Amino acid sequence: VIIFSSSSIACSFEIMVLTIFGAPVSQPTRAVMWACLMHRLPFEFKLTLPRRTEAGLGARHPEYLKINPWGTVPSISDDGFALYEAPAILCYLADKHKWTGIYPTDLQQRARIQQYLHWHHEHTRKLSAGMVRPILTATPKLKGSPAELSQTMAQLEQYLGDKPFFCGDALSVADLLAYCEVGQLQPQFFGLWEFGPSYPNLSRWLAVMAKQPGHDEAHKGVVKFKPKFAEMKQKFEEACLVQL
């Protein structure tokens, strides 16, 4: 049983040693949470907000910086072992708990997954950097150009192709990371991109990913935040008009 509260997630069916530090609106944080929920791995969730400095809450507080000196999320503490960067966390947890379904032991399959993980940083992450982050931080100058964002989406459509998942026939950690970036743009979440006939591969894949175990639980925080995000988006658009 997973018990959600405003600042923590607790699991009652065994003693926990894993702690995830992050924010539900953070795309990489959701990917890590989703992998744990998918595999029913108990964890404690500690709300940790980027750019904040409060004790027990801010990612810029000295205590958190001992875990992650860069003040980003997510990070984990696994029975005292600290690790940050979502791709590293996902691969570590998959290896430790033998989640070979999402991170297979075959060398070539892993190489394909690692290929995407490295590509992800400079491509898929641009969607959040150019569309979501500017609204959350009320910083119009960070807004990505329509041409660049369309190019990134076209690259994702091409990368996926007619494969069921980004790295082949089976869902992997690559899909969890990719979905948390692309999926948030759908109308049921932040409503920042129109999918459909122009993106047949991504549309098909998005529908499949939404049916995976743990999806709804991992995205509860986004759904809850949607009204607030809509308000922030409206103010952001008004600020952009003023600067024209």
N, C-alpha and C positions, 0 to 999 in steps of 0.2 A: 504494500500500500504506500503510495506517495502522498504526503500531506503538504499542500502548498499554503504558504502564508505570505504576507507582504514582503518579508525580508529573508525568508528561508524556506528550504525544502527539506523535510525530514522523512526518513524511511524507517518503518517500525519493525521490519522483519529480520534485521540482523544488525550487528554492531557496525557502525560506519567508520571508515578510516579516510575516505576520499572527501575532500572539500573542493567545491568549485567556486571561485571568486569571479563575479561578472555581473552583467546587467541583461535582463530579458530582451531589451531592444538591441543589444549587441549581436550582430550576425554570427561571429565566431563563437560567442558564448552559447548561442542556441544550438550550434552544430555539436558542441561537446555535450551539452545536456541531452540532446536528442540521441546520441550514441549510447549514453548511459541508460536512458529510459527505454530505448529499443532492446537493450540487453538486460534490463531489470537489475542494473548495478546500483546499489544504494549509494547515495551521496548527500552531503549537506551543501546547500546553496547559500552563499553569503553575498548579499547585494553589495556590489562595489561599483561606484560610479566614476567614470573617467573625468578628469579635470577637477574633481572635488578633493578637498583636503581634510574633511572631518574624520575624526577617529572612528574606526569601525564601519566607515561608509565610503570614504574617498580613496580613489586610486592613487592620489598624490600624497597620502598620509605616510609618514616615515615607516610605520609598521608594515604597511602593504608594500612599500618600496623595498623592504627586505626580501619579499617574495618575488617581486617583479620590479627591478630597478628602473624600468622604462614607464611604469605607471599606466600600463594598458591592461585590457581584459580580453579574454579570460586568462586566469592562472589556476593552477591546482596545487593542493597540498595533499599528497598521498602518503599517509602515515609518516609525515615529516619530510617527504621528498617534494620539493617545489619545482614546478615547471610552468613555463608560459609559452605562448604561440599555439593557436588552436591546431594546426596541422601536426605539430610535434606531440601535443597532448593526445590527439586522436590516435596517432600511430603507437604511442607509448601504451595507452590503455588497451588498444587492440592486441598488442603483443603480450601484455601482461595477462590479460584475461582470455586470450586465445579466441578473439573475435575474428576468426579466419573468413567468415562470410563477408565482412566489409573490408578486411585487410589480409588477403590471402598470403600464404607462405611461398607460393610459386614466385621465383625471382623475376620472371618477365612480367607477370601480372602486377607485381609490386612496382616494377619500373614504370609501367604505364600509369599507375596511380601517382607515383612520385612526379612523373612528368606533368600531370595535371596540377598537382599541388604547387609546383614551382611556377607554372603558367598562371595559376589562379591569382597570385599576388599582383601581377602587373596587368591583368585583364579583367577578370570577373569582379574583383574588388573595386574597380573603377565605378561600378554601378552605385555602390553605397557612397563612395567618395564624392561622386558627382551629383547624386540625387537626394540621398537620405541625410548625410552628414551636414550639408549646408543648411538644411531646414532645422535640424536638431540644435545646431550651434548658432543659428540666425546669422549666417555669414554668406551673403550673396556672392561675394567674390570667389567662393569655393565651388559655385555651381558649374557643373560640367557643360560643355557645349553640346547642343542637340546632335551635331554631326559626330562627335566623338562617342557619345553614348549610343547612338544608332550603330556605329561601327563595332563597338564592343558587343552589342546584342547580336549583330550579324555574325561576329566571330564565334560566339557561343552556339548559335544555331548551326554553324558549319562544323564546329568541333564535335558537337553531339551527333550530328548526322542522323543516320537511320538506326544507330545503336540504341538498345533499350536504356543504357545508362552511359555516363560519360567515359567510363573506361572499359566498356564491353557489355557482356550479357548480364553481369551481376552488379547490384548496388554496392557502392564502396564508400569509404570516407570522403572521396572526391565529390560524390553526389550530395552528401550531407552539407559540405561546405558550400557547394555551388547553389543548392536550393535555398539556403539561408540568405544568400545574396539576391538571387533572382526571384524567389518565391514571395519575398516581402513586398515586391512591386505590384502584385496582383490586387484587384479591387477589394477582396476580402480582408486585405491587410492595409497597406498604405496607398494603394491605388495610384501609382506613379507611372505605370506603363501599360499599354494596350497590347495584349497578346492575342493570337487568333490566326487567321489564314496566312499572315505574313511570317509567322513563326511556327510552322506545323510541328517541327521536331521538339522545340521547347514546350509547346502547349501540351503535346502528348506526354512528355516527361514530367511536367509539372503535375499533371493529373495523377500519374502513377506515384509520384513521391508523396503526394498529399494523403495517400492511402496507407503509407508505411506505418508500422507500429511506433508509437511515441510522437508522431507528428503533432497531433492536437495538443498534447501536454506541453511539448517544447515551445509551442507558439501561443500559449495562453497569454503570456505577457504582452505579445504584440497586439493581440485582439483587444486586450484591456486598454492598451495605450493608444489605440486607433483614434478615438475622439480627440484626445489631446494633440495627437500628431496633426489631425485635420485643422485644428485651430492654429497650430504653429505654421502649417503650410500656408494658410490664408495670410497670416501676418508676413510671412516670408515673401510671398508673391507681391504683396502691397509694397514691401520695402524694395523689391526689385524694380517695380514700376517707378518708384520715386527716383531711383538712381539713373533711369533712362534719360 
